[in-house]
Every structure is written in structure tokens, then in C-alpha cells.
Amino acid sequence: MQPDPTLHMRRNLWLALGSELHRRTEGRHESGAFLLGTRSGADREATAVVYYDDLDPHAYSKGICVLHADAFGRLWDRCAEMSLVVVADAHVHPRGAGQSLSDRDNPMIARPGHLALILPLMARPPVRRWSIGLYEYLGDHRWRSHGGRQVASVLKIEDEQ
């Protein structure tokens, strides 16, 4: 079994992510984002965010997050411009933070080791770390959950130094 991944993120970026995801729901649909940063083995550090609807203006038109193929070209261009990689994705659900069948069958980045975060209650603040769903993609539509009490061992929210 692979070692548990870690995702480091500054507190101000975490708070901004939750607040902006909540705002972008307009109170009626899901919203989502890619977390960009650096990766070394199982360790990742998120330093920037790109929201789905900035890549695809129709990303939320079905009420759930759906990105069309050309959005990924824009994502890879942004990554290249900033010399960063996708370290995780995050999206909101109206109620709990469990993966839907659609989430399980359609990973945003279908590469083993990718992390997907689900924020409950449309990311209405405050979003408590223990309340989120955190899932690691293993390949072949298989996932490993790091939710509940395990979230704190994977998602490291750090104060500015």
C-alpha cells in the first residue's frame, strides 16, 4: 500500500477557497476548483486556485460540476504559465461530503494519487476540516477515503510564517 498523501495549504488560502466556492454556488448549484502547487512524492503543497467556471463558463449549468474537454487545455496552460501542477481538486455538495456515484466514476484528474476534496453544505462557513470528504484516486475507478478523523493527517492547514 502507498504511504498516505499529505496536502499542505496556508490557512488564508483554505479560507479563501471555502468562501469563494460558497459564493460561486449562488445558493443553488455545486461549484469547484483545482488546487495548484508543487508535488514531491506523496507530499503536495497548494499555492494557487483555479475555479472550474473560470476554465469553463458552463461548468455549473447542469447543477453539478461538469467540465468540457477544452477546459482542461486552459488548465494545463495555467499550470505551465505558473510552473505549477494540479495537486488536488475541491468541490461542494449541498448536504454531506460523501462521494456521489458520478464523483467516483468521473474523477477530475484520473491519475493514481490525485486527491479530491468535497466540502459539505455548499461550503457554508465555517467549513470544519473533519467535516470534509477527502478521497485519493487509486486508478481503475477505485478510491481510498481519508475522511473524518483521518482528514487532519492528510490535509495540513498551516498558519503564515
C-alpha positions in Angstrom: 0.0 0.0 0.0 1.2 3.5 -0.8 2.0 5.9 2.0 -0.7 8.4 3.0 -0.5 11.6 1.0 -0.2 15.0 2.6 -1.6 18.2 1.3 -0.2 21.4 2.8 -2.1 24.6 2.4 -1.8 28.1 4.1 -4.8 29.0 6.2 -5.6 32.1 4.2 -5.8 30.0 1.0 -8.0 27.4 2.7 -10.4 30.1 4.0 -10.4 31.9 0.6 -11.1 28.6 -1.2 -14.1 27.8 1.0 -15.5 31.3 0.9 -15.2 31.6 -2.9 -16.6 28.1 -3.5 -19.6 29.1 -1.4 -20.1 32.4 -3.2 -19.9 30.7 -6.6 -22.7 28.2 -5.7 -25.1 31.2 -5.9 -27.0 29.1 -3.3 -28.3 26.8 -6.0 -25.6 24.6 -7.6 -22.3 23.0 -7.0 -19.0 24.8 -7.5 -15.4 23.5 -7.7 -11.8 24.3 -8.2 -8.4 22.9 -8.9 -5.7 23.4 -6.3 -2.3 24.1 -8.0 1.1 23.9 -6.4 4.1 21.6 -6.1 4.4 17.9 -5.6 7.2 15.7 -4.3 6.2 12.0 -4.0 3.2 11.8 -1.7 3.7 15.4 -0.4 1.9 18.3 -2.1 1.7 22.0 -1.3 -1.2 24.0 -2.7 -0.3 27.6 -3.5 -3.0 28.7 -6.1 -6.6 28.0 -7.0 -8.3 27.9 -10.4 -12.1 27.7 -10.3 -13.9 25.5 -12.7 -16.2 28.2 -14.1 -13.1 30.4 -14.9 -12.0 27.5 -17.2 -15.5 26.6 -18.5 -18.3 29.2 -18.1 -20.9 26.4 -18.4 -19.3 24.2 -15.7 -22.3 24.6 -13.4 -25.1 24.7 -15.9 -26.4 21.2 -15.0 -26.4 22.0 -11.3 -23.3 19.8 -10.8 -19.7 20.3 -11.8 -19.1 19.2 -15.4 -16.0 20.4 -17.3 -15.8 20.1 -21.1 -12.6 18.9 -22.7 -11.3 22.4 -23.8 -11.4 23.5 -20.1 -8.5 21.1 -19.4 -6.4 22.7 -22.2 -6.9 26.0 -20.4 -6.0 24.3 -17.1 -2.7 22.9 -18.4 -1.9 26.3 -19.9 -2.4 28.0 -16.5 -0.2 25.3 -14.9 2.6 25.9 -17.4 2.3 29.7 -17.0 2.8 29.4 -13.3 5.2 26.4 -13.3 2.8 24.5 -11.1 0.9 21.2 -11.2 -2.6 20.2 -10.1 -2.2 18.8 -6.5 -6.0 18.3 -5.8 -9.5 19.3 -6.7 -12.3 20.5 -4.5 -16.0 20.9 -5.0 -19.1 21.3 -2.8 -22.1 19.3 -2.2 -25.4 20.6 -0.9 -25.5 18.2 2.1 -22.8 15.8 3.2 -19.3 15.2 1.9 -19.7 11.7 0.6 -18.7 10.8 -3.0 -21.6 10.5 -5.4 -21.6 7.8 -8.0 -20.7 10.4 -10.5 -17.8 11.6 -8.4 -16.5 8.0 -8.2 -16.9 7.3 -11.8 -15.6 10.6 -13.2 -12.5 11.8 -11.4 -11.5 15.3 -12.4 -7.9 14.0 -12.7 -7.8 10.3 -13.4 -4.3 9.6 -12.2 -3.4 7.5 -9.2 -2.6 9.6 -6.2 -4.8 12.5 -7.2 -6.7 14.0 -4.2 -10.4 15.1 -4.4 -11.9 17.2 -1.6 -15.7 17.5 -1.1 -16.9 20.4 1.1 -20.4 19.8 2.6 -23.3 22.3 2.9 -22.2 24.3 -0.2 -19.1 25.3 1.8 -21.1 27.5 4.1 -18.7 28.9 6.6 -17.2 27.7 8.8 -16.0 24.6 7.0 -14.5 22.3 9.6 -11.7 20.1 8.4 -13.2 16.9 10.0 -16.5 17.5 8.0 -15.0 17.3 4.5 -14.6 14.3 2.4 -11.1 13.6 1.2 -10.5 10.9 -1.4 -7.4 9.6 -3.0 -7.7 8.2 -6.5 -6.1 4.7 -6.9 -6.8 4.1 -10.5 -9.4 1.9 -12.3 -12.3 3.9 -10.6 -11.1 2.9 -7.1 -10.7 5.4 -4.3 -9.3 5.4 -0.8 -11.2 7.6 1.7 -9.2 9.8 4.2 -12.3 11.4 5.7 -13.5 12.1 9.2 -10.7 12.0 11.8 -8.2 11.0 9.1 -8.5 14.3 7.3 -6.2 16.1 9.7 -3.4 13.6 9.0 -3.6 14.3 5.2 -4.8 18.0 5.0 -2.3 20.2 6.8 -3.7 23.7 7.1 -0.9 26.0 8.2 -0.6 29.5 9.6 1.5 32.0 7.8 5.1 32.2 8.9 
